[in-house]
């Protein structure tokens, strides 16, 4: 660690500015998607209770909403994994440059 201590003083870090690194996005809107899905299902239940829609339509709409929700969640998770791998690769590349 003592070999890199001089590099850490001041702002002369051997890394590129943080703005040039890939961004890692946590699923910040995952909670919003869950809330939106719950609200939609509650609305569909209300429509069914009021007999605005029949059982068949209700089941189809719930299936469609569920499929859209699952697709969005899977997409977010895949995006997070790929973002994490890109960030790890960038960090590894920068560390290799530091030690050369």
Contact map, one row per residue, 1 for C-alpha under 8 A:
1111100000000000000000000000000000000000000000000000000000000000000000000000000000000000000000000000
1111110000000000000000000000000000000000000000000000000000000000000000000000000000000000000000000000
1111110000000000000000000000000000000000000000000000000000000000000000000000000000000000000000000000
1111111100000000000000000000000000000000000000000000000000000000000000000000000000000000000000000000
1111111110000000000000000000000000000000000000000000000000000000000000000000000000000000000000000000
0111111110000000000000000000000000000000000000000000000000000000000000000000000000000000000000000000
0001111111011100000000000000000000000000000000000000000000000000000000000000000000000000000000000000
0001111111111000000000000000000000000000000000000000000000000000000000000000000000000000000000000000
0000111111110000000000000000000000000000000000000000000000000000000000000000000000000000000000000000
0000001111111000000000000000000000000000000000000000000000000000000000000000000000000000000000000000
0000000111111000000000000000000000000000000000000000000000000000000000000000000000000000000000000000
0000001111111100000000000000000000000000000000000000000000000000000000000000000000000000000000000000
0000001101111111000000000000000000000000000000000000000000000000000000000000000000000000000000000000
0000001000011111000000000000000000000000000000000000000000000000000000000000000000000000000001000100
0000000000001111100000000000000000000000000000000000000000000000000000000000000000000000000001000000
0000000000001111110110000000000000000000000000000000000000000000000000000000000000000000000000000000
0000000000000011111110000000000000000000000000000000000000000000000000000000000000000000000000000000
0000000000000001111110000000000000000000000000000000000000000000000000000000000000000000000000000000
0000000000000000111111000000000000000000000000000000000000000000000000000000000000000000000000000000
0000000000000001111111000000000000000000000000000000000000000000000000000000000000000000000000000000
0000000000000001111111100000000000000000000000000000000000000000000000000000000000000010010000000000
0000000000000000001111110000000000000000000000000000000000000000000000000000000000100110010000000000
0000000000000000000011111000000000000000000000000000000000000000000000000000000000100010000000000000
0000000000000000000001111100000000000000000000000000000000000000000000000000000100110010000000000000
0000000000000000000000111111000000000000000000000000000000000000000000000000000100100000000000000000
0000000000000000000000011111000000000000000000000000000000000000000000000000000100000000000000000000
0000000000000000000000001111111000000000000000000000000000000000000000000001100100000000000000000000
0000000000000000000000001111111100000000000000000000000000000000000000000000000000000000000000000000
0000000000000000000000000011111110000000000000000000000000000000000000000000000000000000000000000000
0000000000000000000000000011111111000000000000000000000000000000000000001000000000000000000000000000
0000000000000000000000000011111111100000000000000000000000000000000000000000000000000000000000000000
0000000000000000000000000001111111110000000000000000000000000000000000000000000000000000000000000000
0000000000000000000000000000111111111000000000000000000000000000000010000000000000000000000000000000
0000000000000000000000000000011111111100000000000000000000000000000010000000000000000000000000000000
0000000000000000000000000000001111111110000000000000000000000000000000000000000000000000000000000000
0000000000000000000000000000000111111111000000000000000000000000000000000000000000000000000000000000
0000000000000000000000000000000011111111100000000000000000000000110010000000000000000000000000000000
0000000000000000000000000000000001111111110000000000000000000000000000000000000000000000000000000000
0000000000000000000000000000000000111111111000000000000000000000000000000000000000000000000000000000
0000000000000000000000000000000000011111111100000000000000000000100000000000000000000000000000000000
0000000000000000000000000000000000001111111110000000000000000100100000000000000000000000000000000000
0000000000000000000000000000000000000111111111000000000000000000000000000000000000000000000000000000
0000000000000000000000000000000000000011111111100000000000000000000000000000000000000000000000000000
0000000000000000000000000000000000000001111111110000000001001100000000000000000000000000000000000000
0000000000000000000000000000000000000000111111111000000001000000000000000000000000000000000000000000
0000000000000000000000000000000000000000011111111100000000000000000000000000000000000000000000000000
0000000000000000000000000000000000000000001111111111100000000000000000000000000000000000000000000000
0000000000000000000000000000000000000000000111111111111001000000000000000000000000000000000000000000
0000000000000000000000000000000000000000000011111111000000000000000000000000000000000000000000000000
0000000000000000000000000000000000000000000001111111100000000000000000000000000000000000000000000000
0000000000000000000000000000000000000000000000111111110000000000000000000000000000000000000000000000
0000000000000000000000000000000000000000000000111111110000000000000000000000000000000000000000000000
0000000000000000000000000000000000000000000000110111111011000000000000000000000000000000000000000000
0000000000000000000000000000000000000000000000010011111111000000000000000000000000000000000000000000
0000000000000000000000000000000000000000000000010000111111100000000000000000000000000000000000000000
0000000000000000000000000000000000000000000000000000011111110000000000000000000000000000000000000000
0000000000000000000000000000000000000000000000000000111111111000000000000000000000000000000000000000
0000000000000000000000000000000000000000000110010000111111111100000000000000000000000000000000000000
0000000000000000000000000000000000000000000000000000001111111110000000000000000000000000000000000000
0000000000000000000000000000000000000000000000000000000111111111000000000000000000000000000000000000
0000000000000000000000000000000000000000000100000000000011111111100000000000000000000000000000000000
0000000000000000000000000000000000000000100100000000000001111111110000000000000000000000000000000000
0000000000000000000000000000000000000000000000000000000000111111111000000000000000000000000000000000
0000000000000000000000000000000000000000000000000000000000011111111100000000000000000000000000000000
0000000000000000000000000000000000001001100000000000000000001111111110000000000000000000000000000000
0000000000000000000000000000000000001000000000000000000000000111111111000000000000000000000000000000
0000000000000000000000000000000000000000000000000000000000000011111111100000000000000000000000000000
0000000000000000000000000000000000000000000000000000000000000001111111110000000000000000000000000000
0000000000000000000000000000000011001000000000000000000000000000111111111000000000000000000000000000
0000000000000000000000000000000000000000000000000000000000000000011111111100000000000000000000000000
0000000000000000000000000000000000000000000000000000000000000000001111111110000000000000000000000000
0000000000000000000000000000000000000000000000000000000000000000000111111111000000000000000000000000
0000000000000000000000000000010000000000000000000000000000000000000011111111100000000000000000000000
0000000000000000000000000000000000000000000000000000000000000000000001111111110000000000000000000000
0000000000000000000000000000000000000000000000000000000000000000000000111111111000000000000000000000
0000000000000000000000000010000000000000000000000000000000000000000000011111111100000000000000000000
0000000000000000000000000010000000000000000000000000000000000000000000001111111110000000000000000000
0000000000000000000000000000000000000000000000000000000000000000000000000111111111000000000000000000
0000000000000000000000000000000000000000000000000000000000000000000000000011111111100000000000000000
0000000000000000000000011110000000000000000000000000000000000000000000000001111111110000000000000000
0000000000000000000000000000000000000000000000000000000000000000000000000000111111111000000000000000
0000000000000000000000000000000000000000000000000000000000000000000000000000011111111100000000000000
0000000000000000000001111000000000000000000000000000000000000000000000000000001111111110000000000000
0000000000000000000000010000000000000000000000000000000000000000000000000000000111111111000000000000
0000000000000000000000000000000000000000000000000000000000000000000000000000000011111111100000000000
0000000000000000000001000000000000000000000000000000000000000000000000000000000001111111110000000000
0000000000000000000011110000000000000000000000000000000000000000000000000000000000111111111000000000
0000000000000000000000000000000000000000000000000000000000000000000000000000000000011111111100000000
0000000000000000000000000000000000000000000000000000000000000000000000000000000000001111111110000000
0000000000000000000011000000000000000000000000000000000000000000000000000000000000000111111111000000
0000000000000000000000000000000000000000000000000000000000000000000000000000000000000011111111100000
0000000000000000000000000000000000000000000000000000000000000000000000000000000000000001111111110000
0000000000000000000000000000000000000000000000000000000000000000000000000000000000000000111111111000
0000000000000110000000000000000000000000000000000000000000000000000000000000000000000000011111111100
0000000000000000000000000000000000000000000000000000000000000000000000000000000000000000001111111110
0000000000000000000000000000000000000000000000000000000000000000000000000000000000000000000111111111
0000000000000000000000000000000000000000000000000000000000000000000000000000000000000000000011111111
0000000000000100000000000000000000000000000000000000000000000000000000000000000000000000000001111111
0000000000000000000000000000000000000000000000000000000000000000000000000000000000000000000000111111
0000000000000000000000000000000000000000000000000000000000000000000000000000000000000000000000011111
